[in-house]
Each structure stands twice: as C-alpha cells, then as structure tokens.
C-alpha cells in the first residue's frame, strides 16, 4: 500500500531539524532550596544574545507563575548519532524534544514517561489535531509525548538580493525543478555565487533527498499490512540526483560542499554564499536567532511539486520526558510544556506576552507554520499578535498562499534516521564525483534499507 497523500492536518510527521536538546551532569528532576528542579531545552549554542534574553524572560515569567519550580535551561545541538546514547544514559534534560516519527519506537522501548494523567489536566487536551496527538500515544492509549512545536512543510528558501543581481524577479520565484535549475545557473553566471545548496551530511542529505522525492511523486518506503518495503530505487529519487549532478558538473551552480548539514547550510545561506536551498518553512526563526538574518533579502516559496502523487514533506516535534522521571518531575514538565510551547497558541494573553517579549528582543514573530490545533485556531492566534508580527510575510507569499492546500506527506515511519543516513551517501557522491553511478548507489541504498526494515 502506497504512503497516503492527505491534507496537512492528517500527516504524522517529524523533522530532522529538531531544535536543541541538552546534556547535563545531575540526576533527572530533584529539588533545590525546597523547589522542584526542572531541566529544559533552551537554544542552539551560538544563538544570538537577544534570543537568550527572550528565553530568559519566558523562564522568569514561568517561575513567577510557578514559584515552586526552579527551571534550569540547557543549550544543546541535537545530533541523530548521539541522541539514543544520551537518552539511554539519562543525560538529556527532563523536558526534551523528539521527532514525531521516533515517538512510537521510544514508547515501545519504555524510554518515555507516561504523561497521560498530567496531559488530561490541560484545558485544551481535547482540541489537538488527533492525528498529531496519536503519534505520541502508546498502545495503551496513553499520551507519552505531546505535540509542542510548529508543524512545518519543507519549502524553498531564497535570497532576493541575489535574484535581483541576476536579473530575476524576486516576487516570481521558481515553481518547478526545471526553473530551480535554470535560476541557479543564471545566478551563478551573473554573480559568482552558488545558485543552489544541498544538505548532504549525516542524515540531513537523505532527509532533503526524501523531500525532493516526494515533490516528484515518489516515496522511499511503502507499507503492506505490518511489513514495509524499501522503494528507494525509484524514478523520482533518480531524477533528483541526476539534476543535482547536472547542476554540479554541467552548470557549476550547485555549492560544491558535501559536508553541509542543517546548521551549516543555514549559516551559508545567511552569509550569502548560496542563493536557494530547501528546509523546513519555519527555519526563518533560526536564521534570525542564530545567524542574524534581518529579513530584508529573505524569500520563501513552496516546494516545487510535479506529478499526480507529489506532495510536500512535513515535519514537527513532540515534547517528552524520560521514563525515569517521578510524578513531581512529570507535573512540572507538563506545566512547562503548557506554558512555553502551547499557551501562546490557545490563550490570547499568553500569546500577546510571548510575541511582545520576542519582538522586543528582535526575535521573529509570525513565521509561517502549520498549526497543531486547527486552521481556525491558528488564524485567531495570529490575529491576537498582529501588531507584533515582524517577519516579511509579503516576501513569503509563495509559500503562505498554498501552504494549507498543498498535498503533504509524512516522513517514512520505519528506521527513519537510519534510512536518511543511507540516502545521504548518493547525495554526497554526486557532489564529489562526476562519474558517480546513480543506479548502483540507489540499488545499494535500497538493499541496505530493506535489511533495516526487515529488522523492525
């Protein structure tokens, strides 16, 4: 049975690009000066000071409202290769973030705390998109992880200034992959700057190659009852690799760097070293907070979709707590998840306060996302904070005009990160080797992926 294409609200997805987790040296939970200690994720290392100031303000407001809880924030950059060992070793904070696709495995392995009793105390517990909430439920029907951050669609980010320098209209971004290639070459020829960049390192190259595969009407795995079949060796994936190779070796328009990951491609884009790349639609927040992007030259448009079965890959994040947490820690954790992640989506006063703090500290307010609850709730929440919205929405209309109507596809649900890592290999190959055998690379990845799926 092929992976289904559904309206965005039905997708069960994740993002590889998970904002900060954290390492620590103390036991989970605990008390300090008679208070419940709660260790939480803060920001990526190297984020702008203004971003930390805004986070500090939110922590202070939470502690004012919950004087019996002492929040200890920890900055960290999540990596797929280290997360499992950190979780197993108990070195993550009490509240951490996980991809939607990883939750079921972690629950089955007994690595997440049962938060059902605490979750049911939330006033809006019954208002979540049930399909998103289902990703964090165990077979017992209990909630172990809570949808906590924005749901995004992979989209095309572009530098408007480089478009103009190359004689392109920044208000008319590319809508097909053929146009992406043509625009990239025109930009490189006119400015000397790489027209397009591709993540390739770790699992990120496979993540974005999967997104490109979806956009061309293909999938990388299919379910048939309880079994899964790898479909990596398909025409859509092959076509995108062929395009990347042509851009690299014929057009000289692809950034010749096979080490780019989520953070480094964002950095390259912010520095004006690449004109276009694909990433989650919400990455503008990180571009501002970590790399100092002002938005003047920033553009966002939809992922090109080609073919009847094409769709945009969507992702998001769940907040969770380690299985070793006691009841006091779980109570404090869900209070934090409620306050920091969700109240600004469902409660006007909190939404306004959060937007005000972010705006006063130069942080993005109003970055386009797909809502955790409903389209109506999302629009209402945006209306609450309208006076604080500071992102260049008129430069993002290529995405926002279609975001809620695009067909979307959830990430592969079995061996997700491992399969992404396998798919990064052909991406790296076409960037570094003009003679890379794409057919052989796909056949090898397909066989290795099937071995992983057979072990699930």
N, C-alpha and C positions, 0 to 999 in steps of 0.2 A: 504493500500500500504506500503510495507516494506521500511525502510530507505535505500536509494541507496548507493551502493559502487561505488566510482568513482576515477579516477586519482586524486592525491593530489590537483591539481590546480583547481578542481571543488568544493572542500569542503568549506562549510560555517561553520566555527567553532569558538571556543573560548578556552581560557584557564582559569582554575580556578586560576592557579598560576600566577596572574596579578602582574607585578612589580609595586611598590609604587604609592599610591595616597597620597593626603595631606590635612590636616586640617589647617585653618587659621582664623585670627580674623578680617580681614579687608573686605570691600566690594569688589566684583569682579571687576577686572580691576582698572582703576584710573590713576592718574598722580603723578609723583614725580619729583620735580626740572624741570618741563617742559617736562619730558619724560613720555611715556606710560608705566605704570607698568604692568608687566605680571608675574603672579604666575604660576610656573610649577612644575611638579613632578620631584624629584631628585632620591634618592636611599632609600633602606630599612634602617631603623635605625640600627645602629651597623655594617654597612658596613665598609670594610677596608678603612683606611685613603687614601690609594692610589686611591681607586675608587672615593672618593670625590674630590681628586686632579684632576683626569682626567675629572670629570664632571665640576669642576670649570673652567678648561681650555677651555672646549667647550662653556660654558657660556660666557667667556671672548671673545672668537672668534666671537660668535654671536653678542655680544654687539658692538664689533669693526665694524662689517659689518652693524649693525643696531643701530647707535648711539642715535636714538630717542626712543629706547626701554630699559627699566630697568627690567632685569629678576630677579625675586625673587624666589629662589628654596626652596622647602619644602620636607622634607623626611617624609615618612609615610608608614605604612604597611596596605595594603588593607585587609578588612575582609568583607565577604558577609553579615554578620549580621549588619554591621554599614554603609555600603555604601549608601543604599537607604536614610537613615535619613540624612546623610551628604550632599547628593546631594539635597534633598528637602530643607535642611536648608541653602544651599548656602555656606557651609564651606569647599568645595573642592577648589583646585586651579583653575585658569582659564583654564588650559590645564590638563585634566585628562585622564585616561585610562579605557576602558571598554572591557568586553568580546564581541566577535563577536555576540554571541547568545543573549546578553542583549540589543543590539542596537535598534532593532525594537520596543521593548516594551517601551524603554525610548523615542524614537521618537514619538510613538503613544501617549504617555503621555504628550508630549510637554515639555520634560525636557532637550532637547538638542538644541543648537543653529543651525540654518540653515547656513552652511558654503559653500553653493554651489557657490556663486559669488567669494569667495576667492579661493576655490578649483580650479575653472576653470582657474584661473590665473597661475597655476603651469604648467611649460613647458611640464611635463610628465603626465598631467592629463588623457590623453587618453591611457596610457600604462599599467595601473594597470590590474591585473587579474580581469576581470569584475565580476566574481562570488564573489570574496572577497569584492570588492567595493560595490556590491549590498547589502551586509549585513548592510552597513551604509547609505543606501538610504531610504527616506521616500516614502509614496505612491504618493507623488507629483513628484517623480523622482529626488529630490534634495539630495545632499550629506550633511549629518548631522554628520558623523563620518568617519574618514579616516584610512585605514589600515596603521599602523605605526610601528609595531614591528614584529619581525620574526614570521613566521608560523612554528610550531613545530609538530612533531609526538611524542606521548608517546612512550618511549623506556625503555630499561633495563640498568640501571647503575650498575657497579660492581667494586669491589676492587681487583685489580690484585694481590696485595701482599698477600691477604688472600687466593686467588685461589692457588697461588704457595705454601703457607704454608700447604694447604690441599691436595697437590699433584695433583691439577688440572692445565690444560694448560690455561693460561690467554688469549692466542690467539685463543682458541676454546671455546668461551662462549656458554651457553645453547641456543638451538634453539626451544625447546618445553617446555611446562609447566612441563611435567614429568621430564625433565632434570633439570629444575629450582629447583624442589623439591629435586631431588637426590643430586645436587650440594650443596644446602643449608644444607642438613643433613651432608654431608661429611665435609663441612666447620665447622659446629658446633661441630661435633665429634672430629675433628682434632685440632681446635684452641680454642674452647670455646666461640667463637663469633657467634652471631646470623647470620644464613646464609641468612635470608630474612627479610625485614621490610615492613609494610603496613601502609599507611596513614589511619587514622580512625576518626579523629576529625573533627567537623564541617561538611562542605560539601566535604572535601577532600577525605574521605573514599569512599563516593559514586562516586566521580569523577573517582578514580582509579578502583573501582569495575566496573564501566561502561566501562572503558578502557579494563579491563580484559574480560568483557562480549563480547565486540566487537571482541577481539582477539580470542575468542572461537566460533564465528559465530552467536552470539545473539545480540539483541537490547533491549533497555529498554522502547521505545515507538515507535508507528507506526502512520503514518498519513493516513487518508482516506478522501480525499477531504479537508473540513475545520475542521473536527473533528480529535481528537487524542485519541489513545488507549494506556493505560499503558500495557507494556509487561514485567514488572519486574520479574514476576513469570515465569521464563524460565529455560531451562536446562543448558544453558551456565553460567548464574549467579549462579545457584545452584552448578554446578561443581566447580566453583572457590571458593565459600565459603566452600565447602567440602574439597578442597585442603588446604585452609588456616587453617581449623580446624585440619586436619591431621598433618600439619606442626607444629602447636602449641602444640597439645596434644599427638601425637604419636611420632613425630620426635624430638620435642623440638628444632626446628630450626628456628621458627618464633619469632621475637623480641616480647616479652610479654609486649607490651605497647600499650594501646588502646587510648592514647592521642596524638599520632603523627599527625601532620599537615604538610603542605608544608614546613614551615621553620624548624620545629624540626626534621623532618626526614632527611632533608639536613644536619642539624647540626650533627645528629647521624652518618650519613654516613661519613661526613668529619672527625669525631673523631674516625673512625674505629670501631664503635660499631655495624655495620651491613654490611654485605658483598654485598647484592643486594637489589635493590628496583626499582620501576617504577616511572617515572616522565617525564616531557617534555624533548625532546632532547637538548634543549637549556639551561638546568639548570646548565651546567658547568660554565657559566658566574657568576651565583650567588654563586656557590661553591667557586670560586676564590675570588670574590669581598667581600663576607660576611663572609666566613668561612676559608679563607686562604689555600684552596686546591692548591697544586702545579702541579698536573697532573701526577706525577711520577707513582702513583699506580692506576690511574683512567682508567676505561674501559667503553665503551659504545657499546651496541649492540641493534639489532632490537627487538621489542616486538615479542614474540612467536605468530605465527598465526596458528590456527588449524581449519580446516573445510572450505568448499567451500565459505561460506559467510563471512569469517573472514576478519578483517581489523584493522588498527591502528587508534586509536582516535587521531585527530589532533586539535590543538588549536592555538590561536593567539590573538592579541589585536588591538583595534581601539583607536585612539586618538580623543577626543571630547571636547566640550566647553559647559558650562551651558547655558540654554536658556535665562538667564538674561543678557548675555554679549552684550555690544553695538558694533557698527561696528568697532570702533578703536581697541577694545579688540580682536575681531574676526580676523581682519587684522594681528595684532601682533601674535596671536595664530597660524595661518596657516603659517606665516613666521617661527615660531619656529618649528612647526611640520615638515616643509620642511627641515629646516637646521639640526635639531637634529636627526630626525628619518629616513629621506628618502634620503637626498642628497648623503650620503655615499653609497647608493645603485645604484645611477644612474649617478653620476658625479665623474670622476676619481680624480680630485684634492682634493675634499672634502673627498672622501673615503680614500685616502692616508693620509691626515692630521688627520682624525679621528683615523685611525689604528696606526699612529705614536704616537699620544698622548696616546692612550690606552697601547700600547706596552711599552712606556717609563715609564708608571706608573704601570707596572706589571699586567695589565688587559688583559683578554683573547681576542685574535683576531683570527677569523676563526672558531668559534664554529659552528658545523653543524646545519643548519636550512633549512626550505623550503621557497622558495622565494615569495615575494609579487608580483613581476612582472612576469618574465619568467625564465625558467631554463637557457636560454642563457645569460640573463642579470645577473643572479646570478653568473654563471661561470666567466663571464667577470669581474665582480666586485671583485671576489676572486683573479683573475689574477692581478688586479691593486695593491692589498695589499700583494701579495705573500711573499715579503721579511719581512713583519711584523707578519705573521701568527706564533703564538706561542703555539697553542693548540696541544696536542698529537694526530694528525689525524691518525697516524698508529695504535693507540690504540682505535680508534673509527670506524674502517672499518666495523665491524659487523653491524653498522647502516648505514654508508655512502654508502656502496656497494649496499644497497637495498632501501634506503630512497625514491628515486624518482620513484621507480617502485612498491612499496608496495601499495596494495589497502588501501584506507583510508576512514574514516567515520567521519562526523561532529558530534559534540556533540548534545544531544537531544535539540530541539529548543523551547520547551514549558516548562515553570516552571523549568528551568534548575537547578538553585541553590537549589530550594526547594526540588526537587526530589533527587539531590545529597545528601542533608541532610537526607532525608528518608533512602537512601541506606547506609548511614554511620552506621545506627543502627545495621543491621545484621553483618557488619564487626566488630564492637565493641563487639557484642555478642559472635562471635566465638573465639575472642581473650581472652575474660574474663570468658566464661562459657563453660566448656567441654560438657555439655549436651544441649547446645542451639539447639532449634528446628528450623532448617533452613527453612523447608517448611512453618511453621507458620509465621516466620519472613518475608519471601518473600510474602506470601499472604497478610499480614498486610500492608507491604510497597506498594504492588500493589494496594490495595484498596484505601489507602491514596493518592497515586499518581494520580489515576483516578479521585478522588474528586478534586484535584488541576487542572487537565486537563479540567474537565467539567466546571470549573470557568473561563477558559481562554477566 
